[in-house]
């Protein structure tokens, strides 16, 4: 992995994570500390799954 591809992968993961985290916060409403941790963790797993899924489809 070159420096450019690592930067692109990191930017993609961060953008997916930010979008999914925002979606989680909109759906939850009142946010407690535990809900923030769970939401951030779930968004991180979702971002990783989205990146892997996109790579699988684009390498066909």
Order of alpha helices (4+ residues) and beta strands (2+ residues): alpha-alpha
